[in-house]
Amino acid sequence: MEAWSRDLMTPLQLIIAVSVGFTLYYFLGKLWNRRLQRELWRRIRPELARRYGSFSFMPLGSSGFRILAAKPKGGGPRKLELDLLLLDRENLVHYPVQLALGEVDKVVVKANLKSRPKARLEAASRSYRPASRLEARAPSEGLLDAGEGVVAWSDRRVEGLRVLLSSGAARALSEGALLRISVSPEEPNLIVQAKACESGVKAALEVAERIYLEDWSK
């Protein structure tokens, strides 16, 4: 009878152990992401204050935060959104899948350009694994030679290549500080994805400022 009772408890103990493990992992992942948020915010706040006279901070749970900036002190976009998107470290199932797919913690900068672009431009760093999908689906006649380590496409090749080179975007993509850039007539006209680090944010803001000043209306 006692042996039978012990056998019945074994699956129950296993379920309890797995539940405790998942719960512990959830809270550790949450704390890890919170720490990353605080560290990045501490590092990028001076850069934002140098470029913008006004910005607000909105937490997005443990997955990141959103910053809305306005009143540029230089020639940057009049309004800019910066989102921090962290990997799902709280989820023991999803997090390994994200790593296997080459996803990383990233910052996404969104803004409208000074003049509404008539062209479309897509560019990505080859070091960013999801960028391989861009090369696979982009029409070959629009592919740009933007340098080693960069895959790029535009429906106006001359203008697209000029903007990538003059804004410093091609170099930042090649070095891996930037992950991806999109320009389109639809709002937001500009989307810049960068690594979630101080250098990545600085590169994203600098490139966004330079592309903002480009004349895309011709």
N, C-alpha and C positions, 0 to 999 in steps of 0.2 A: 504493500500500500504506500509506504514511504517512497520507494523507488518510483512508483507511478506518479506521485505528486511532484517529485523532483523533475521528471521528464516533462510534465505539464508546465512547470515554471520556466524551463529553458527558453522556449519561444517568447514568453512574456518578458523575460529578462533581456532577451535580444532586442525586442521592440523598444523597451525602455532605454536601453543603451544607445540604440540608433537615434531615438528621439532626443535624448540628452546631447548626443554628438552634433546633430543638426542644429539644435538650439544654441549650443555653445559656439559653433561655427558662425551662425547668424550674428550673434552679438559681437564676436571678434571681428568679423568682416565689417560690421557697422562702425565699430570703433576705428578700424583701420581707415575707412573712407572719411570719417569725420576728421581724423588727424590730417589726412591729405588735403581736405578742404581748407582747414585752418592754415596749414603751411603755405598753400598756394595763394590764398587770399592775403596773407601777411606779405608775401613777396611781390605780388603784382599791384597791390594798392598804391604804392608810390608812383608806379608807372602810369596808372590811370589818372591819379591826381595831377601828374605833370601834363597830361594831354587833355583832360576834361575838367571843366569847372564844376560839374554836377554829375553825380552818379549814385545809384541806389543799389542795395544788395538784397537779394531775395533768395533764401534757402530753398532747395528742392529736395528736402529730406536728406538721406545719406548718399543719394546718387549724384549730388552736385549742387551748384548754385547758379543764379542768373544775375547779371549786372546790366543795368540800363544806364548808359552814359549820354550826356548832352552837354551843350555849351563848349564846343571844342576850343582849346586855347591856340591851336595852330590851324592847319589846313585840312583836318580830318573830317569825317562824316558828321553832319549836324546831330544825328542820333545814331547810337551804336548799341547793339546787344551782344553781350559776351556770356556764353553758357559753358559751365564746366560739366562734363559728362564722364562720370567715373564708371569703371567696370563693376559688375554686379558681384562684389566680393561677399555679399551676405548669402548668396545662393550657391550651395555646394555643387549643384548640378549645372547651372547656367555659366558660372564663372570659368570652369575648365573649357567649356565649349567656346566661349569668347576668346580665350587664349589660343585655342587650336585654330580659330579662324583668323588670327592675327590682329584682333581688335586691341586697342590700347586706350588708356585714359586720354581724353582729348578736350581741347577748348574749341568752341565754335563761335566765330565772330560773324555777325550779320549786320548789314547796312545797305542803304540805298545810295546809289552813286549820284554825283552832282548833275550829270546828264544821263537820261535813260538810255542804256546801251541798246544798239540795234543788232549787235553780234552776240553770239554765245561762245563761251570759253569754258573748257574743263581741263584741269591739269592736276596731276597727282604725283607724289613721290613713289618711285618704284620700291623703296624700302617699306612702304605701307602695303601690306599684303592685299587688303581689299581693293587696292587700286588696279589690280590685274583685271578686274571686271570692266574697268573703263576702256582699257586697250582692246579687250575682246569684243566689245559692242560698238566702239566708235567707228564711223565710216572711214575707210583708209584714205580717201581723198582729202580728209580734213585733219589728218595727223600732222603734228608740228615737230620739228627738230629743235627742241628746247634745251638740249644738252643731255649728257649722260645722267642717268638716275631719274629722269623725268619722262612721264608719258603725258602728252597734251593733245588736245583737239579743239578746233574752232571752225565755225562756218565762214569765218573771214580770216583766212590764214595769216595774211600779212599783218593785219591789225592785231590779231591775237598774239602772234609771236613778239611783236613790238612791245605790247603791254607786259607780257611775261618777263622780258629782258629788262625793260626800263624800270619796272617796279621793284626789281630784285626778287620777284616771286620764283623765277626759275632757279636761282642760286639757293634760295631758302628751301625749296622743294628737294633739290639735289642733295643738300646737306642733311635733310631729314627733319629740320625744325618745323617746317610746314608739312602737312599730310595731304591736303587737297584744297583746290580753289575752284569755285564755280561763279561764273558771271552770266547773267541772263536778263532779258527785258522784264521778266516777272519779278515782283517784289518778294523777298528782299533781293535786290540786284546782285549783291555780292555776298558770298558765303566762303569763309576761310576756316579750314580746320587745321589745328596745330596740336603738337604734343602738349600735354598738361604740365608744363614747367615754365619757369620764368623766361627762359630764352625763347620758348615756343610762343608764349603770349606776346612778348616784345616783337618778334618777327611778324606775327599775325597783325598786330596793330600798325606796324610800319608799312607793311604791304597794303593793308586796307586803306591807309591814308594816301599812299601813292596812286593806287588804282582809282580811288575816289576822284582824284583831280584829273584823270584822263578824260579826253573828249571822245566819247563813244557815239556822239549824235551824228557824225558825218556819214 
